[in-house]
Amino acid sequence: MTDGAAGPGAGDRVLVTGGAGFVGSSVVRALLERGCEVVALVEPGGDTANLDGLEVEGVFGDLRDASAVSRAMSGSRFVFHVAALYRFWAPDPAAFYDINVTGTRNVMDAVAAHGVERAVYTSTVGTLGLGGATTDAPVDERSFAHVDHLFGLYKQSKYVAEHEVLRAAAEGLPVVLVQPTTPVGPRDRGPTPTGRTVLEFLDGRIPGYVDTTLNIVDVEDVAAGQLLAADRGRQGRSYILGGENLALRDVLATLAAVTGLPVPTRRFPAALALAAGHVSDLVEGRLLHREPSVPLEGARMSTTHMSFDDTRAREELGYTSRPPAVALERAARWFVDEGRVRAERVARCTWPGTGVRARA
């Protein structure tokens, strides 16, 4: 793989795993704009609403089923492996490794077997080390993680999966890795843990904040960055796809500015967030076997400054991103338009530049 090599274009058959998901459906749209013939691999029984109205070949298949993955990939020139179990909790903990590691191995094996020209693997900045990171001192792709700081099964399984991909690249597989930061935007139906923060703000369920940092990026910028990685990325090289580093209080202030809703002003100590996470994990997760309202992994992340430097992607790929206020407004508008926000809160929203309140 060499810099400047041609990526997916008109008429190319391209497989996107997780193509109906939040990030995956944006990758699908970006590929369709190039005139590609897109195949979207969707988990059996998965929600395909994000593909409605698109000229896409939807294929149901489980990443854990190697033969299903191979059949879906047949004839593809390019592959974008976006699918993953991205949650802070699951009733079956083994599912994180089964889907994120075994599923990724199956995809990489199929890439080799079918002679795919180039694959792009969606990892996460959660596999990077964050020791000493601050809003003003971000880390880049070379920051290695202390294993005991990989909180939760999502990060741990993605860390292992990433090394399986790097191993395959070292053996000659034409694969590039991308590491999105904190994507927000339309079609976050789950929602993802990130989207849940936006939704809970809109619903008035965030009473305050802790001292942490997030790197906010629009989901469609992440999708564009994935295609740039296919176009110009170097084999086995990782690229952070990010936006702007913001303290959580500034994320909430930005959401307030773009919606007209009040901003939470109370600051909570990190110890309180951790205590709430431990109690929620014990009572709701372990005793009641339901998703904790305050996931322990999320609470632990709230004590860490997740601040990143995406200079490599900007310089080597030509990656760009829109301002976080635009990304957050697009996310907020989508949740409102989808009827996901309480009517009394919608009635209080005023979008910037319009002075007009949203419809309840």
Order of alpha helices (4+ residues) and beta strands (2+ residues): beta-alpha-beta-beta-alpha-beta-alpha-alpha-beta-alpha-beta-beta-alpha-beta-beta-alpha-beta-beta-alpha-beta-alpha-alpha-alpha-alpha-alpha
